[in-house]
Amino acid sequence: MVAAVAVWDHRPSAGELLGARLGRGWAPTATELIEGDVVLGHAACLRPPTPRGGPGAPERDPGPVDGGAATA
């Protein structure tokens, strides 16, 4: 059986939890999206999105916004 142990004397904020994780060596992992690599969640405040292909890369056409449905 595993028991949880609380180490905070108060309910920590998202910033405090993020700071504690970073202090233990954790680093956010970017998710690859059409817009580029993006860190999701509260950790997104650590770095801006990176355009796919790096700086200076040509913009990519995301394709049909409506999922490819034909319009008449």
PAPA-220680 format. One line per 2 residues: their letters; for each residue x, y negated, z negated of N, C-alpha, C. Coordinates in nm, 2 decimals, decimal comma. Layout:
residues N
A> X:Y:Z:X:Y:Z:X:Y:Z; ...;
This chain:
residues 72
MV> 0,08:0,12:0,00:0,00:0,00:0,00:0,09:-0,12:0,00; 0,05:-0,23:0,07:0,12:-0,35:0,08:0,04:-0,46:0,01;
AA> 0,11:-0,54:-0,07:0,05:-0,65:-0,14:0,10:-0,78:-0,09; 0,02:-0,88:-0,07:0,06:-1,01:-0,03:0,10:-1,09:-0,15;
VA> 0,21:-1,17:-0,13:0,26:-1,26:-0,24:0,25:-1,40:-0,19; 0,18:-1,49:-0,26:0,18:-1,63:-0,22:0,30:-1,70:-0,28;
VW> 0,36:-1,78:-0,19:0,48:-1,86:-0,23:0,45:-2,01:-0,24; 0,33:-2,05:-0,20:0,30:-2,19:-0,21:0,22:-2,22:-0,33;
DH> 0,24:-2,33:-0,39:0,16:-2,37:-0,51:0,04:-2,46:-0,46; 0,02:-2,47:-0,33:-0,10:-2,54:-0,27:-0,13:-2,48:-0,14;
RP> -0,24:-2,52:-0,08:-0,27:-2,47:0,05:-0,18:-2,55:0,15; -0,09:-2,48:0,22:0,00:-2,55:0,31:-0,07:-2,60:0,44;
SA> -0,02:-2,71:0,48:-0,07:-2,77:0,61:-0,01:-2,69:0,73; -0,06:-2,71:0,85:0,00:-2,65:0,96:0,14:-2,69:0,98;
GE> 0,17:-2,82:0,96:0,31:-2,87:0,97:0,40:-2,80:0,87; 0,36:-2,78:0,75:0,44:-2,71:0,65:0,47:-2,57:0,69;
LL> 0,37:-2,50:0,74:0,38:-2,36:0,78:0,48:-2,35:0,90; 0,46:-2,44:0,99:0,55:-2,44:1,11:0,70:-2,47:1,06;
GA> 0,71:-2,57:0,97:0,85:-2,60:0,92:0,91:-2,48:0,85; 0,83:-2,41:0,78:0,89:-2,29:0,71:0,93:-2,18:0,81;
RL> 0,85:-2,16:0,91:0,89:-2,06:1,01:1,01:-2,10:1,08; 1,02:-2,23:1,12:1,14:-2,28:1,19:1,27:-2,26:1,10;
GR> 1,25:-2,29:0,97:1,36:-2,28:0,87:1,41:-2,13:0,86; 1,32:-2,04:0,89:1,37:-1,90:0,89:1,42:-1,85:1,02;
GW> 1,44:-1,94:1,12:1,50:-1,90:1,25:1,40:-1,87:1,36; 1,27:-1,89:1,33:1,17:-1,86:1,43:1,17:-1,97:1,54;
AP> 1,15:-1,93:1,66:1,14:-2,03:1,77:1,02:-1,99:1,86; 0,94:-2,10:1,90:0,82:-2,07:1,98:0,86:-2,01:2,12;
TA> 0,77:-1,93:2,17:0,78:-1,87:2,30:0,68:-1,94:2,40; 0,73:-1,98:2,51:0,64:-2,05:2,61:0,56:-1,94:2,68;
TE> 0,44:-1,98:2,71:0,35:-1,90:2,80:0,36:-1,96:2,94; 0,37:-1,87:3,04:0,38:-1,92:3,18:0,24:-1,94:3,23;
LI> 0,21:-2,07:3,26:0,08:-2,10:3,32:0,10:-2,17:3,45; 0,00:-2,19:3,53:0,01:-2,25:3,66:0,08:-2,39:3,65;
EG> 0,05:-2,46:3,54:0,10:-2,59:3,52:0,25:-2,59:3,48; 0,30:-2,47:3,45:0,44:-2,46:3,40:0,44:-2,38:3,27;
DV> 0,56:-2,37:3,21:0,58:-2,31:3,08:0,53:-2,40:2,97; 0,44:-2,34:2,89:0,37:-2,42:2,78:0,38:-2,35:2,65;
VL> 0,41:-2,42:2,55:0,41:-2,36:2,41:0,26:-2,39:2,36; 0,19:-2,29:2,32:0,06:-2,31:2,28:0,05:-2,32:2,13;
GH> -0,07:-2,37:2,08:-0,09:-2,38:1,93:-0,02:-2,50:1,87; -0,01:-2,50:1,74:0,05:-2,61:1,67:0,20:-2,63:1,71;
AA> 0,27:-2,53:1,75:0,41:-2,54:1,78:0,43:-2,62:1,91; 0,32:-2,65:1,98:0,33:-2,73:2,10:0,38:-2,87:2,07;
CL> 0,37:-2,92:1,95:0,42:-3,05:1,92:0,57:-3,06:1,92; 0,64:-2,94:1,93:0,78:-2,94:1,93:0,85:-2,97:2,06;
RP> 0,78:-2,94:2,17:0,84:-2,98:2,30:0,73:-2,99:2,41; 0,76:-3,08:2,51:0,66:-3,10:2,61:0,66:-2,99:2,71;
PT> 0,55:-2,97:2,79:0,55:-2,87:2,89:0,66:-2,88:2,99; 0,71:-2,77:3,04:0,82:-2,77:3,15:0,75:-2,73:3,28;
PR> 0,76:-2,82:3,38:0,70:-2,79:3,51:0,76:-2,66:3,57; 0,68:-2,58:3,63:0,73:-2,45:3,69:0,84:-2,48:3,79;
GG> 0,95:-2,41:3,79:1,05:-2,43:3,88:1,16:-2,54:3,83; 1,13:-2,60:3,72:1,23:-2,69:3,66:1,21:-2,83:3,71;
PG> 1,29:-2,92:3,66:1,28:-3,06:3,70:1,30:-3,08:3,85; 1,22:-3,16:3,91:1,23:-3,19:4,05:1,17:-3,09:4,15;
AP> 1,11:-2,98:4,09:1,06:-2,88:4,18:0,93:-2,94:4,24; 0,90:-2,89:4,37:0,78:-2,94:4,43:0,66:-2,89:4,36;
ER> 0,55:-2,98:4,37:0,43:-2,94:4,30:0,37:-2,82:4,38; 0,30:-2,73:4,31:0,24:-2,61:4,36:0,09:-2,63:4,38;
DP> 0,04:-2,59:4,49:-0,11:-2,59:4,51:-0,17:-2,49:4,42; -0,26:-2,52:4,33:-0,32:-2,42:4,24:-0,42:-2,34:4,31;
GP> -0,46:-2,37:4,43:-0,56:-2,29:4,50:-0,70:-2,35:4,47; -0,80:-2,28:4,51:-0,94:-2,32:4,49:-0,97:-2,34:4,35;
VD> -1,03:-2,45:4,31:-1,07:-2,47:4,17:-1,20:-2,39:4,14; -1,28:-2,37:4,24:-1,41:-2,29:4,22:-1,39:-2,14:4,22;
GG> -1,27:-2,09:4,22:-1,25:-1,95:4,23:-1,26:-1,89:4,37; -1,26:-1,98:4,47:-1,26:-1,93:4,61:-1,40:-1,92:4,67;
AA> -1,50:-1,97:4,60:-1,64:-1,96:4,65:-1,65:-2,06:4,77; -1,71:-2,01:4,88:-1,72:-2,10:5,00:-1,83:-2,20:4,98;
TA> -1,81:-2,32:5,03:-1,91:-2,43:5,02:-1,97:-2,45:5,16; -2,09:-2,48:5,17:-2,16:-2,50:5,30:-2,18:-2,65:5,32;
